[in-house]
Amino acid sequence: MVPSRLSSSIKAASIKPPVKYLLLFALGSAQADDQILQRVLVDGSRANQLGVADAASAGSVSQQELAARTVYRPGEILEATPGLIVSQHSGEGKANQFYLRGFNLDHGTDLRTTVDEMPVNQRSHAHGQGWTDLNFLIPELAVRLDYKKGPYSAEEGDFASAGTASVVYANRLLQGVASASAGQHGYGRALLADSLDAGDGSLLYAVEALHNDGPYTHPDDYQKLNAVLRYSQGYANNGFNVSLMAYRADWNATDQIPLRAVQNGQISRNDAIDPSDGGKSHRYSLSGAWRRTGDDSASRVNAYLIANQLDLYSNFTYFMDDPVHGDQFAQPDKRVTSGVNASHSWHQHTENGNSATTIGIQLQNDNIFNGLLATQARKPLAVTRQDHIVESSVGLYVENNTRWNSALRTVAGARIDSYRFDVRSSLAANSGKASDHLVSPSLSLIYGPWRAAELYANIGNGFHSNDARGATIRIDPRTGAAADQVAPLVRSRGMELGARGNWLPGLQTSLSVYRLDFDSELTFAGDAGTTEAGRPSRRHGVEISNYYKPLKWLSVDLDLAYARARSRDAAPEGDYIPGAIEGTGQLALTVDDGGPYSGSLKLRYFGPRPLIEDNSVRSKPSLTLNGRLGWKLRKDLKLELEAFNLTNRRDSAIDYYYPSQLKGEAAPVNDIHFHPIESRSLRATLVKNF
């Protein structure tokens, strides 16, 4: 039953009832109020953020638009965030590579990602700081993606400087779904999901199984099992849910390969130097959320317990360090992450406007066992280091959102974060404890005396945490040389000017110009497979995002972004930042008149990057075209055809530049190492609703 205070919004909406009720259960963030609900319902696929968002670069993408996107792998659902590129340089089970606002974010550093308010970024991870593995995501359950960019929100903490992406799952499905997919390169997927009435609430379940070989000479043989079980009562802003999630996978990996080996005919583009690379992982979680909303206050509490394990085998330098056994290394990581987030808001109404003040606390603890081992064909040869890490943090924040009059809003906030690291290493000299804290203020001004436009000014401080092992290290475990410690927490400073408007009927446009400074840049080290703290950096950039619905059956998305990234200190090697993305673009067309046929096309531009500090070696740009066709055979039965890389371009998914040594080479060679984008492939999916 729909609450009476929402009935007028729903009656005014020109969408079908299942979407209305799904949104009622899905809208569960602090922004889940009548105004947002009405805007989402009226606009359908792209939520109108006028009068709602605190920055031109913030937004929300609804279930309808997410469902229309063609994604090769689950993590690509985050590409609904304008300017964000999701790539891959290894096997399907590995965390994706992310690019945003002039950053090569590696596997998630400085992009804070959550699923149902559970953190996905993993701190002090064996392979890279902020490891973000989204392979457990089930796209059919995602009913909203909220995104922000820049350190302008007091609610967001670690890893949020470049941006945040929050995926919200449904509390219930109005229709059950059973789907079966088959495609080229050994692709197969099956999904079953539904909601059942259970007492005073609803029980949602979903089970997924997937296999994919990819186009590679040595098949990925990626095998995934995934399940969700959720019980919920009430509504998104007045109710609770409890969820269990389970994910397991194993795979082989075709990692990045040296360009010279392809050019001289030693291997093909889809071949590997070390075919024994790969891994296996699992993720199990128990989480719950509770919300109460009254006329003048709102409270939220969510808690989670997550068990992650990864066994990853990589070989990026081949025979450079060990000409006999090769350079493969293992990075095992096993952890239990627990946390609680709680907030309370007070609402006040004045003669000319209103005000809301929120206080919140965020607690997180990671109990981590990880290491670095030398291996050959996944068999251990030697232990480089093994560590037990306990990393704990507490974040306190306060934020006030005031509408002073019909034209002016302000959002002022501050947070304080305190971290404690306890590292017990196999090398006693690298054991120790460290702690740090930071205060991060932020301020946003929003001016909009016009019905169809707003102006934004944002300024704020943020941070990312460094690997705990870097905060206590004294001796390099590989060489035995003295090693420099890094600051536990690294400051970022951002500022942004932006505008948003509905200049034409059906058109939504946002424009932002920003600057972001970091006291220390995190870069990827190819020989160790980890991120390292480096030089201070500065980025300038501009982004423009457009969503146009000229006709009821046609929508057009055009997102363009450009960034300039440089190191801020002088060094003889140069001031370019390797891997820093310069330009991105996406153009998407979606056709759906509510009849039996629908379709979409998406053109993605992934711009060039400097691969070395003096910019003498650069990657080439990538351009891919994906498409989707849907055919409703019956009211409850649909056939979908998806095509990836329609033009069959031979571009790179990622490029690095570093030294490596192939078998038979007398010395290491500096070279571009790349992972190819997948060749053209087709998939067919039969979807049955019940």
Salt bridges, closest charged atoms under 4 A:
ASP34 OD1 - ARG5 NH1 2.78
ASP54 OD1 - ARG409 NH1 3.48
GLU65 OE1 - ARG46 NE 3.02
GLU76 OE2 - ARG73 NH1 3.23
GLU79 OE1 - LYS602 NZ 2.94
GLU79 OE2 - ARG604 NH1 2.58
GLU92 OE2 - ARG73 NH2 2.65
ASP110 OD1 - HIS464 ND1 2.86
ASP116 OD2 - ARG230 NH2 2.08
GLU117 OE1 - ARG291 NH2 2.93
GLU117 OE2 - ARG300 NH1 3.38
GLU140 OE1 - ARG189 NH2 2.90
ASP146 OD2 - ARG144 NH2 2.90
GLU155 OE2 - ARG300 NH2 2.90
GLU156 OE1 - ARG112 NE 3.59
GLU156 OE2 - LYS148 NZ 3.34
ASP197 OD1 - ARG172 NH2 3.83
GLU208 OE2 - ARG189 NE 2.70
GLU208 OE1 - LYS224 NZ 3.72
ASP213 OD1 - HIS211 NE2 3.46
ASP221 OD1 - HIS211 NE2 2.92
ASP271 OD1 - HIS218 NE2 3.30
ASP321 OD2 - ARG478 NH2 3.36
ASP322 OD2 - HIS325 ND1 3.18
ASP333 OD1 - ARG335 NE 2.90
ASP366 OD2 - ARG123 NH2 2.84
ASP387 OD2 - ARG385 NE 2.73
GLU391 OE2 - ARG123 NE 3.51
ASP417 OD2 - ARG415 NE 2.70
GLU454 OE2 - ARG409 NH2 3.52
ASP467 OD2 - ARG469 NH2 2.70
GLU496 OE1 - ARG101 NH1 3.14
ASP517 OD2 - ARG515 NH2 3.64
ASP517 OD1 - ARG538 NE 2.77
ASP519 OD1 - ARG493 NH1 2.85
ASP519 OD1 - ARG568 NH2 3.66
GLU521 OE2 - ARG539 NH2 2.67
GLU543 OE1 - ARG101 NH2 3.03
GLU543 OE1 - LYS149 NZ 3.29
ASP557 OD2 - ARG46 NH2 2.45
ASP569 OD1 - ARG535 NE 2.81
GLU573 OE2 - ARG535 NH1 3.60
GLU582 OE1 - ARG618 NH2 2.73
ASP636 OD1 - ARG634 NE 3.32
ASP636 OD2 - LYS688 NZ 2.45
GLU640 OE1 - ARG628 NH2 2.73
GLU640 OE2 - LYS638 NZ 3.20
GLU642 OE2 - ARG628 NH1 3.98
ASP651 OD2 - ARG649 NE 2.67
ASP655 OD2 - ARG609 NH2 3.56
GLU665 OE2 - ARG260 NE 2.80
ASP671 OD2 - ARG260 NH1 3.09
GLU678 OE2 - ARG73 NH2 2.79
